[in-house]
């Protein structure tokens, strides 16, 4: 009877050890995914703000050039 109890104890210990190892591996994968995502996010460049005033000045300059050419004709 003691032999059967000993075998059962070893089996239970093995199952618990395997479960703990699998749980730990899953947690490590989650941590690595989080670190990878954070690294990619931190590597992104901040987009430049649009230059509305510069665009308006370019359009105005183009309109003036066009109007000068139309009036010269």
URLINUR-V374392 format. One record per residue. RES is the residue in one letter. PSI is psi in whole degrees, -180 to 180 (999 if undefined). Layout:
# URLINUR-V374392
RES,PSI / RES,PSI
This chain:
# URLINUR-V374392
X,-39 / X,-35 / X,-42 / X,-41 / X,-38 / X,-44 / X,-42 / X,-41 / X,-43 / X,-41 / X,-46 / X,-40 / X,-42 / X,-43 / X,-44 / X,-41 / X,-44 / X,-41 / X,-45 / X,-40 / X,-42 / X,-43 / X,-42 / X,-40 / X,-41 / X,-42 / X,-39 / X,-39 / X,-41 / X,-44 / X,-41 / X,-39 / X,-43 / X,-44 / X,-40 / X,-44 / X,-43 / X,-40 / X,-43 / X,-40 / X,-43 / X,-22 / X,-9 / X,143 / X,145 / X,127 / X,147 / X,145 / X,143 / X,144 / X,84 / X,-41 / X,-44 / X,-41 / X,-42 / X,-40 / X,-38 / X,-43 / X,-45 / X,-40 / X,-38 / X,-41 / X,-42 / X,-44 / X,-43 / X,-45 / X,-38 / X,-40 / X,-39 / X,-41 / X,-27 / X,-23 / X,999
